[in-house]
Amino acid sequence: MSDPDLIDEDEDPATGAPAEVLEARIDASGVRLDKALAGAFPALSRARLQALLAEGAVSRDGAVLTGGSAKAQPGLYAVAVPPVAPATPQPQAIPLTVLYEDAELIVIDKPAGMAAHPAPGTPNGTLVNALLAHCGDSLSGIGGVARPGIVHRLDKDTSGVMVAAKTDRAHAGLSALFAAHDIERTYIALTRGAPSPATGRIHTRIGRSTGDRKKMAVLKAGGREAITDYVVQATFGQPAKAGGAPMAARVDCTLHTGRTHQIRVHLSSKGAPILGDATYGSGSPAIPVRTAIAEAALERQALHAAVLGFVHPVTGEALRFETAPPYDMQRLETRLAEL
């Protein structure tokens, strides 16, 4: 998110090289598995082994293991270590929906399923790969070799408007605008239930969850200030009881800060998680809503960055871009409206 989603699977990198399989026999039992593996495979850190366990790359006597906190048992262990991805992203001719482009910057409508830049598990097929092919050598290098041109990010499964810098001066100017929160950013979310009241501001601190370091959470102390204004634009399905929440809603969210997963965390904290959000969507929607999700073939969080407005950092021109949600969200909203 990150910016709304400024941060973020396992396939070999573009080289197509096979994974290296390391084997070792462990005779001890009763020790935590990740600790025992670290002793048996000294070339791999414990953190790296935990990640490989989560990816299903570790096996004992041919059986795949996933939990590093489990106790080790005697047997022959194998670890499939994927090849290292190239340090520099490669251009890939991936079609882009370009909303605006000049010599300084480019604005695109990012599809769901495209990561902003290469990361572990997503070595290619990213926006950076596409921009390198589209823009050639003109992308700003301030973001570093792995993230040229990237000023802000959307989650891989969040669709919508993004801007990237083609020159260093545009990168610096855009970064200053984001840092000062002098950017118009509005998102459309389809939620389970609806936040109450129908209009409000969510003002919290967001940081890494103490229970799951892969997730963000609202914190009482620490983290960073996070502010989201929201408006419930429509509700769907009658409440189960008088005064209760509807089955689902369409919510417009305006960001005043850009923290990782901000909207997803904030709406979940209001008891109205985004539909399709496997990370923050605790609880299950009503059966009619689940049916609507299946019929719409929604396979991601129903979140779309609909509006991005800013002053061009070089020309001073006021720019504003707005896109409609993609087909999966439109179809889901149509189904929800029939409840």
FISELO-194501 format. One record per residue (C-alpha): residue in one letter; y, z, x. Coordinates in Angstrom, 1 decimal. Each point is the difference from the previous one (the first is absolute). Last residue first. Example, Ala and Ser with C-alpha at 12.3 -4.5 7.8 and 13.67 -1.06 7.14 Angstrom:
<nodes>
<residu=S&c2=-1.1&c3=7.1&c1=13.7>
<residu=A&c2=-3.4&c3=0.7&c1=-1.4>
</nodes>
This chain:
<nodes>
<residu=L&c2=-8.5&c3=-3.0&c1=-29.0>
<residu=E&c2=1.2&c3=-3.6&c1=-0.1>
<residu=A&c2=2.9&c3=0.7&c1=2.4>
<residu=L&c2=-2.5&c3=1.2&c1=2.6>
<residu=R&c2=-1.7&c3=-3.5&c1=0.0>
<residu=T&c2=3.3&c3=-1.7&c1=0.6>
<residu=E&c2=0.9&c3=2.5&c1=2.7>
<residu=L&c2=-3.3&c3=-0.7&c1=1.7>
<residu=R&c2=0.5&c3=-3.8&c1=-0.1>
<residu=Q&c2=3.4&c3=0.4&c1=1.5>
<residu=M&c2=-1.3&c3=2.3&c1=2.7>
<residu=D&c2=-2.8&c3=-2.4&c1=0.9>
<residu=Y&c2=2.2&c3=-3.0&c1=-0.2>
<residu=P&c2=2.7&c3=1.1&c1=2.5>
<residu=P&c2=2.9&c3=2.2&c1=-0.8>
<residu=A&c2=3.3&c3=-1.9&c1=-0.6>
<residu=T&c2=2.3&c3=-0.6&c1=3.0>
<residu=E&c2=3.6&c3=1.1&c1=0.7>
<residu=F&c2=2.2&c3=-0.7&c1=3.0>
<residu=R&c2=3.5&c3=1.2&c1=0.7>
<residu=L&c2=2.3&c3=-1.1&c1=2.8>
<residu=A&c2=3.6&c3=1.0&c1=0.6>
<residu=E&c2=1.4&c3=-2.1&c1=2.8>
<residu=G&c2=1.2&c3=1.8&c1=3.1>
<residu=T&c2=-1.0&c3=-2.9&c1=2.3>
<residu=V&c2=-1.9&c3=2.0&c1=2.6>
<residu=P&c2=-1.6&c3=3.1&c1=-1.7>
<residu=H&c2=-0.3&c3=-1.8&c1=-3.3>
<residu=V&c2=0.9&c3=2.7&c1=-2.6>
<residu=F&c2=-3.0&c3=1.2&c1=-1.8>
<residu=G&c2=-2.1&c3=-0.3&c1=-3.2>
<residu=L&c2=-3.8&c3=0.1&c1=-0.4>
<residu=V&c2=-1.4&c3=0.1&c1=-3.5>
<residu=A&c2=-3.6&c3=-0.2&c1=-1.4>
<residu=A&c2=-2.0&c3=1.9&c1=2.6>
<residu=H&c2=-3.2&c3=0.0&c1=-2.1>
<residu=L&c2=-2.5&c3=2.8&c1=-0.6>
<residu=A&c2=-3.2&c3=-0.1&c1=-2.1>
<residu=Q&c2=-2.2&c3=1.4&c1=2.7>
<residu=R&c2=-2.8&c3=-2.4&c1=0.9>
<residu=E&c2=-2.9&c3=-1.8&c1=-1.5>
<residu=L&c2=1.5&c3=-1.1&c1=-3.4>
<residu=A&c2=-2.4&c3=-2.4&c1=-1.6>
<residu=A&c2=2.1&c3=0.0&c1=-3.1>
<residu=E&c2=-3.1&c3=0.5&c1=-2.2>
<residu=A&c2=-1.1&c3=2.9&c1=2.2>
<residu=I&c2=3.4&c3=1.7&c1=-0.1>
<residu=A&c2=0.2&c3=-0.4&c1=-3.8>
<residu=T&c2=-3.5&c3=1.6&c1=-0.3>
<residu=R&c2=1.1&c3=2.9&c1=2.2>
<residu=V&c2=3.1&c3=0.4&c1=-2.3>
<residu=P&c2=-2.2&c3=0.0&c1=-3.1>
<residu=I&c2=-2.3&c3=2.6&c1=1.6>
<residu=A&c2=2.9&c3=2.4&c1=0.8>
<residu=P&c2=1.0&c3=0.1&c1=3.6>
<residu=S&c2=-2.0&c3=2.0&c1=2.5>
<residu=G&c2=1.1&c3=2.9&c1=2.2>
<residu=S&c2=1.8&c3=-0.1&c1=3.3>
<residu=G&c2=1.7&c3=-3.3&c1=0.6>
<residu=Y&c2=1.4&c3=0.7&c1=3.5>
<residu=T&c2=-2.4&c3=-1.8&c1=2.3>
<residu=A&c2=-1.8&c3=-2.3&c1=-2.4>
<residu=D&c2=3.2&c3=-1.2&c1=-1.6>
<residu=G&c2=-1.1&c3=-2.4&c1=-2.8>
<residu=L&c2=2.5&c3=1.3&c1=-2.5>
<residu=I&c2=2.9&c3=1.9&c1=1.7>
<residu=P&c2=-0.2&c3=3.7&c1=-0.4>
<residu=A&c2=1.9&c3=1.7&c1=-2.9>
<residu=G&c2=-0.4&c3=3.8&c1=0.4>
<residu=K&c2=3.4&c3=0.3&c1=1.5>
<residu=S&c2=-1.4&c3=0.6&c1=3.5>
<residu=S&c2=-1.9&c3=-3.3&c1=-0.4>
<residu=L&c2=3.3&c3=-1.8&c1=-0.7>
<residu=H&c2=1.5&c3=1.5&c1=3.2>
<residu=V&c2=-3.0&c3=-0.8&c1=2.2>
<residu=R&c2=-0.3&c3=-3.6&c1=-1.0>
<residu=I&c2=3.8&c3=-0.5&c1=0.1>
<residu=Q&c2=0.2&c3=1.4&c1=3.5>
<residu=H&c2=-3.1&c3=-1.5&c1=1.6>
<residu=T&c2=1.7&c3=0.5&c1=3.5>
<residu=R&c2=3.6&c3=1.0&c1=-0.5>
<residu=G&c2=2.8&c3=-2.4&c1=-0.8>
<residu=T&c2=3.0&c3=1.9&c1=-1.4>
<residu=H&c2=2.2&c3=-0.7&c1=-3.0>
<residu=L&c2=-2.7&c3=-2.0&c1=-1.7>
<residu=T&c2=0.3&c3=-1.2&c1=-3.6>
<residu=C&c2=-3.0&c3=0.2&c1=-2.2>
<residu=D&c2=-0.6&c3=-1.9&c1=-3.2>
<residu=V&c2=-2.9&c3=1.4&c1=-2.1>
<residu=R&c2=-2.4&c3=-1.9&c1=-2.3>
<residu=A&c2=-2.1&c3=2.5&c1=-1.9>
<residu=A&c2=-3.6&c3=1.0&c1=-0.8>
<residu=M&c2=-2.1&c3=2.0&c1=-2.4>
<residu=P&c2=3.0&c3=1.7&c1=-1.5>
<residu=A&c2=0.8&c3=3.6&c1=0.8>
<residu=G&c2=-0.4&c3=2.8&c1=-2.5>
<residu=G&c2=2.6&c3=1.2&c1=-2.5>
<residu=A&c2=-2.5&c3=-0.3&c1=-2.8>
<residu=K&c2=-3.5&c3=-0.5&c1=1.3>
<residu=A&c2=-2.0&c3=-2.9&c1=1.5>
<residu=P&c2=3.3&c3=-1.8&c1=0.7>
<residu=Q&c2=0.2&c3=-3.5&c1=-1.4>
<residu=G&c2=-0.6&c3=-2.9&c1=2.3>
<residu=F&c2=2.6&c3=-1.7&c1=2.2>
<residu=T&c2=3.4&c3=1.2&c1=1.1>
<residu=A&c2=3.0&c3=-2.1&c1=1.1>
<residu=Q&c2=2.9&c3=0.1&c1=2.4>
<residu=V&c2=-0.5&c3=3.5&c1=1.4>
<residu=V&c2=2.9&c3=0.4&c1=2.4>
<residu=Y&c2=-0.3&c3=1.4&c1=3.6>
<residu=D&c2=2.2&c3=1.2&c1=2.8>
<residu=T&c2=-1.8&c3=0.7&c1=3.3>
<residu=I&c2=1.1&c3=2.3&c1=2.8>
<residu=A&c2=-2.0&c3=1.0&c1=3.0>
<residu=E&c2=1.1&c3=2.5&c1=2.7>
<residu=R&c2=-2.3&c3=0.2&c1=3.0>
<residu=G&c2=-3.1&c3=2.1&c1=0.8>
<residu=G&c2=0.3&c3=3.7&c1=0.6>
<residu=A&c2=-0.1&c3=2.6&c1=-2.8>
<residu=K&c2=-1.1&c3=0.0&c1=-3.6>
<residu=L&c2=-1.8&c3=-3.3&c1=0.5>
<residu=V&c2=-0.5&c3=-3.0&c1=-2.3>
<residu=A&c2=-3.0&c3=-1.9&c1=1.4>
<residu=M&c2=-1.0&c3=-2.9&c1=2.3>
<residu=K&c2=-3.6&c3=-0.9&c1=0.6>
<residu=K&c2=-2.1&c3=-0.9&c1=3.0>
<residu=R&c2=0.5&c3=3.5&c1=1.3>
<residu=D&c2=-2.0&c3=1.5&c1=-2.9>
<residu=G&c2=0.4&c3=3.7&c1=-0.9>
<residu=T&c2=3.3&c3=0.6&c1=1.8>
<residu=S&c2=1.4&c3=-3.1&c1=-1.5>
<residu=R&c2=2.4&c3=-1.9&c1=2.3>
<residu=G&c2=3.6&c3=0.2&c1=-1.1>
<residu=I&c2=2.3&c3=-0.2&c1=-3.0>
<residu=R&c2=2.9&c3=2.2&c1=-0.9>
<residu=T&c2=1.2&c3=0.0&c1=-3.6>
<residu=H&c2=2.6&c3=-1.5&c1=-2.3>
<residu=I&c2=-1.5&c3=-1.8&c1=-3.1>
<residu=R&c2=2.9&c3=-1.2&c1=-2.2>
<residu=G&c2=-0.3&c3=-0.5&c1=-3.7>
<residu=T&c2=-0.4&c3=-2.1&c1=-3.1>
<residu=A&c2=-2.8&c3=0.2&c1=-2.5>
<residu=P&c2=-0.3&c3=3.8&c1=0.5>
<residu=S&c2=-2.9&c3=0.0&c1=0.8>
<residu=P&c2=-2.0&c3=-2.4&c1=2.0>
<residu=A&c2=-2.3&c3=-2.3&c1=-2.0>
<residu=G&c2=-3.8&c3=-0.2&c1=-0.6>
<residu=R&c2=-1.9&c3=-1.9&c1=2.7>
<residu=T&c2=2.7&c3=-2.2&c1=1.5>
<residu=L&c2=1.1&c3=-3.6&c1=0.3>
<residu=A&c2=2.6&c3=-0.2&c1=2.8>
<residu=I&c2=3.0&c3=-2.3&c1=0.5>
<residu=Y&c2=2.1&c3=0.5&c1=3.1>
<residu=T&c2=3.7&c3=0.0&c1=0.7>
<residu=R&c2=1.6&c3=-0.1&c1=3.4>
<residu=E&c2=3.8&c3=-0.4&c1=0.6>
<residu=I&c2=0.7&c3=0.6&c1=3.6>
<residu=D&c2=2.6&c3=2.3&c1=1.6>
<residu=H&c2=-2.6&c3=2.7&c1=0.7>
<residu=A&c2=1.9&c3=0.7&c1=3.2>
<residu=A&c2=-3.1&c3=-0.6&c1=2.1>
<residu=F&c2=-0.8&c3=-3.1&c1=-2.1>
<residu=L&c2=3.4&c3=-1.4&c1=0.6>
<residu=A&c2=-0.1&c3=0.8&c1=3.7>
<residu=S&c2=-3.4&c3=-1.7&c1=0.3>
<residu=L&c2=1.4&c3=-3.1&c1=-1.6>
<residu=G&c2=2.8&c3=-0.2&c1=2.5>
<residu=A&c2=-2.2&c3=0.6&c1=3.0>
<residu=H&c2=-2.5&c3=-2.6&c1=-1.2>
<residu=A&c2=2.8&c3=-2.5&c1=-0.8>
<residu=R&c2=1.4&c3=0.5&c1=3.5>
<residu=D&c2=-3.5&c3=-0.5&c1=1.5>
<residu=T&c2=-0.6&c3=-3.3&c1=-1.8>
<residu=K&c2=-2.5&c3=-1.1&c1=-2.5>
<residu=A&c2=-0.1&c3=3.2&c1=-2.0>
<residu=A&c2=-2.4&c3=0.5&c1=-2.9>
<residu=V&c2=0.7&c3=0.8&c1=-3.7>
<residu=M&c2=-2.5&c3=1.0&c1=-2.6>
<residu=V&c2=-0.3&c3=-0.6&c1=-3.7>
<residu=G&c2=-3.2&c3=0.8&c1=-1.9>
<residu=S&c2=-3.6&c3=1.0&c1=0.0>
<residu=T&c2=-1.6&c3=3.3&c1=0.8>
<residu=D&c2=-3.6&c3=-0.1&c1=1.2>
<residu=K&c2=0.8&c3=-0.2&c1=3.7>
<residu=D&c2=2.7&c3=2.6&c1=-0.3>
<residu=L&c2=3.5&c3=-1.3&c1=0.3>
<residu=R&c2=1.8&c3=0.1&c1=3.3>
<residu=H&c2=3.5&c3=0.2&c1=1.5>
<residu=V&c2=1.8&c3=-1.8&c1=2.9>
<residu=I&c2=-2.8&c3=-2.2&c1=1.2>
<residu=G&c2=1.3&c3=-2.9&c1=2.1>
<residu=P&c2=-2.6&c3=0.3&c1=2.7>
<residu=R&c2=-2.6&c3=2.7&c1=-0.7>
<residu=A&c2=-2.7&c3=-0.1&c1=2.6>
<residu=V&c2=2.2&c3=-1.3&c1=2.8>
<residu=G&c2=2.7&c3=2.6&c1=-0.7>
<residu=G&c2=2.2&c3=0.5&c1=-3.0>
<residu=I&c2=3.0&c3=-1.0&c1=2.0>
<residu=G&c2=-1.5&c3=-3.5&c1=0.7>
<residu=S&c2=1.9&c3=-1.8&c1=-2.8>
<residu=L&c2=-1.9&c3=-3.0&c1=-1.2>
<residu=S&c2=1.3&c3=-3.4&c1=1.2>
<residu=D&c2=-3.1&c3=-0.9&c1=2.0>
<residu=G&c2=-1.7&c3=-1.9&c1=-2.8>
<residu=C&c2=1.4&c3=0.8&c1=-3.5>
<residu=H&c2=-2.9&c3=-1.1&c1=-2.2>
<residu=A&c2=-2.9&c3=0.6&c1=2.4>
<residu=L&c2=1.4&c3=3.3&c1=1.3>
<residu=L&c2=0.9&c3=0.9&c1=-3.6>
<residu=A&c2=-3.6&c3=-0.4&c1=-1.2>
<residu=N&c2=-1.5&c3=2.1&c1=2.8>
<residu=V&c2=2.7&c3=2.7&c1=-0.7>
<residu=L&c2=-0.7&c3=-0.1&c1=-3.7>
<residu=T&c2=-3.6&c3=0.8&c1=0.8>
<residu=G&c2=-3.2&c3=-2.1&c1=0.0>
<residu=N&c2=-0.9&c3=1.6&c1=3.3>
<residu=P&c2=-1.2&c3=3.2&c1=1.7>
<residu=T&c2=-0.4&c3=2.0&c1=-3.2>
<residu=G&c2=-2.6&c3=2.7&c1=0.9>
<residu=P&c2=2.4&c3=1.7&c1=2.4>
<residu=A&c2=3.4&c3=-1.4&c1=-0.6>
<residu=P&c2=1.6&c3=-3.4&c1=-0.1>
<residu=H&c2=3.3&c3=-0.3&c1=-2.0>
<residu=A&c2=1.3&c3=0.1&c1=-3.5>
<residu=A&c2=-3.5&c3=0.1&c1=-1.6>
<residu=M&c2=-0.8&c3=-2.7&c1=-2.6>
<residu=G&c2=-2.2&c3=1.0&c1=-2.9>
<residu=A&c2=2.8&c3=-0.2&c1=-2.6>
<residu=P&c2=2.2&c3=-2.9&c1=0.5>
<residu=K&c2=3.3&c3=0.3&c1=1.9>
<residu=D&c2=3.0&c3=-1.7&c1=-1.6>
<residu=I&c2=2.0&c3=-1.1&c1=3.1>
<residu=V&c2=3.5&c3=0.5&c1=1.4>
<residu=I&c2=0.8&c3=-1.5&c1=3.4>
<residu=L&c2=2.7&c3=0.9&c1=2.5>
<residu=E&c2=2.5&c3=-1.2&c1=2.5>
<residu=A&c2=-0.2&c3=-3.8&c1=0.1>
<residu=D&c2=-0.3&c3=-0.2&c1=-3.7>
<residu=E&c2=-2.7&c3=0.6&c1=-2.6>
<residu=Y&c2=-0.2&c3=1.1&c1=-3.6>
<residu=L&c2=-2.7&c3=0.4&c1=-2.6>
<residu=V&c2=-2.9&c3=-1.2&c1=2.2>
<residu=T&c2=-3.5&c3=0.2&c1=-1.7>
<residu=L&c2=-2.2&c3=-0.2&c1=3.1>
<residu=P&c2=-3.1&c3=-2.1&c1=0.7>
<residu=I&c2=-2.1&c3=1.2&c1=3.0>
<residu=A&c2=0.1&c3=-2.2&c1=3.0>
<residu=Q&c2=-1.0&c3=2.7&c1=2.5>
<residu=P&c2=2.0&c3=0.8&c1=3.1>
<residu=Q&c2=-1.7&c3=2.5&c1=2.4>
<residu=P&c2=0.8&c3=3.6&c1=0.3>
<residu=T&c2=0.3&c3=1.3&c1=3.5>
<residu=A&c2=-2.2&c3=2.8&c1=1.3>
<residu=P&c2=-3.2&c3=-2.0&c1=-0.9>
<residu=A&c2=-2.5&c3=2.1&c1=-2.0>
<residu=V&c2=-2.4&c3=2.1&c1=2.0>
<residu=P&c2=-3.6&c3=-0.8&c1=-0.8>
<residu=P&c2=-1.8&c3=2.1&c1=-2.7>
<residu=V&c2=-2.0&c3=2.9&c1=1.2>
<residu=A&c2=-3.4&c3=0.3&c1=-1.7>
<residu=V&c2=-1.3&c3=3.5&c1=0.7>
<residu=A&c2=-3.7&c3=0.6&c1=0.1>
<residu=Y&c2=-1.8&c3=3.4&c1=-0.1>
<residu=L&c2=-3.6&c3=0.6&c1=0.8>
<residu=G&c2=-1.2&c3=3.3&c1=-1.5>
<residu=P&c2=0.4&c3=3.8&c1=-0.1>
<residu=Q&c2=2.3&c3=1.2&c1=-2.8>
<residu=A&c2=3.7&c3=0.5&c1=0.2>
<residu=K&c2=1.6&c3=2.3&c1=-2.6>
<residu=A&c2=2.5&c3=-1.6&c1=-2.5>
<residu=S&c2=3.7&c3=0.2&c1=0.8>
<residu=G&c2=0.1&c3=-3.6&c1=1.2>
<residu=G&c2=-1.2&c3=-1.4&c1=-3.3>
<residu=T&c2=-0.8&c3=-3.7&c1=-0.3>
<residu=L&c2=-3.5&c3=-0.7&c1=1.4>
<residu=V&c2=-1.9&c3=-3.3&c1=-0.4>
<residu=A&c2=-3.8&c3=0.3&c1=0.4>
<residu=G&c2=-1.6&c3=-2.1&c1=2.8>
<residu=D&c2=-1.4&c3=3.0&c1=1.9>
<residu=R&c2=3.4&c3=1.6&c1=-0.1>
<residu=S&c2=2.9&c3=-2.3&c1=-0.9>
<residu=V&c2=3.7&c3=-0.3&c1=0.8>
<residu=A&c2=2.3&c3=-2.9&c1=-1.1>
<residu=G&c2=0.3&c3=1.0&c1=-3.6>
<residu=E&c2=3.8&c3=-0.2&c1=0.1>
<residu=A&c2=0.5&c3=3.8&c1=-0.4>
<residu=L&c2=-2.4&c3=0.5&c1=2.9>
<residu=L&c2=2.0&c3=-2.4&c1=2.1>
<residu=A&c2=3.2&c3=2.0&c1=-0.8>
<residu=Q&c2=-1.7&c3=3.3&c1=1.0>
<residu=L&c2=-1.2&c3=-1.6&c1=3.2>
<residu=R&c2=3.5&c3=-1.1&c1=0.9>
<residu=A&c2=1.3&c3=3.5&c1=-0.7>
<residu=R&c2=-2.8&c3=1.5&c1=2.2>
<residu=S&c2=1.0&c3=-2.4&c1=2.8>
<residu=L&c2=-2.4&c3=-2.7&c1=1.1>
<residu=A&c2=-1.1&c3=-0.5&c1=3.6>
<residu=P&c2=-1.8&c3=3.3&c1=0.0>
<residu=F&c2=-2.6&c3=-1.2&c1=-2.5>
<residu=A&c2=-2.6&c3=2.8&c1=-0.2>
<residu=G&c2=2.5&c3=2.8&c1=0.3>
<residu=A&c2=2.3&c3=-1.6&c1=-2.5>
<residu=L&c2=-2.9&c3=-0.6&c1=-2.3>
<residu=A&c2=-1.0&c3=3.7&c1=0.0>
<residu=K&c2=3.6&c3=0.9&c1=-0.9>
<residu=D&c2=0.1&c3=-2.5&c1=-2.8>
<residu=L&c2=-3.3&c3=1.2&c1=-1.4>
<residu=R&c2=0.9&c3=3.7&c1=0.0>
<residu=V&c2=-2.7&c3=1.8&c1=1.9>
<residu=G&c2=-3.1&c3=1.3&c1=-1.8>
<residu=S&c2=-2.4&c3=-2.3&c1=1.9>
<residu=A&c2=-0.5&c3=-1.0&c1=3.6>
<residu=D&c2=-2.2&c3=-3.0&c1=1.0>
<residu=I&c2=2.6&c3=-2.7&c1=-0.1>
<residu=R&c2=-1.1&c3=-3.4&c1=1.2>
<residu=A&c2=2.6&c3=-2.6&c1=1.0>
<residu=E&c2=0.9&c3=-3.5&c1=-1.1>
<residu=L&c2=3.1&c3=-2.1&c1=0.3>
<residu=V&c2=0.4&c3=-3.2&c1=-2.0>
<residu=E&c2=2.8&c3=-2.3&c1=0.9>
<residu=A&c2=1.4&c3=-1.9&c1=-3.0>
<residu=P&c2=-0.3&c3=-3.7&c1=-0.1>
<residu=A&c2=2.9&c3=-2.2&c1=1.0>
<residu=G&c2=1.6&c3=-1.9&c1=-2.9>
<residu=T&c2=3.2&c3=-0.3&c1=2.0>
<residu=A&c2=2.0&c3=0.5&c1=-3.2>
<residu=P&c2=-0.8&c3=3.7&c1=0.0>
<residu=D&c2=-3.4&c3=1.4&c1=-1.2>
<residu=E&c2=0.0&c3=1.4&c1=-3.5>
<residu=D&c2=0.5&c3=3.4&c1=-1.1>
<residu=E&c2=3.1&c3=0.9&c1=-2.0>
<residu=D&c2=10.1&c3=4.2&c1=-1.3>
<residu=I&c2=3.4&c3=0.8&c1=0.6>
<residu=L&c2=3.5&c3=-0.5&c1=-1.0>
<residu=D&c2=-1.1&c3=0.2&c1=-3.9>
<residu=P&c2=3.1&c3=0.5&c1=-1.4>
<residu=D&c2=1.3&c3=-0.1&c1=3.6>
<residu=S&c2=-2.3&c3=1.4&c1=1.7>
<residu=M&c2=-2.0&c3=-1.4&c1=-4.0>
</nodes>
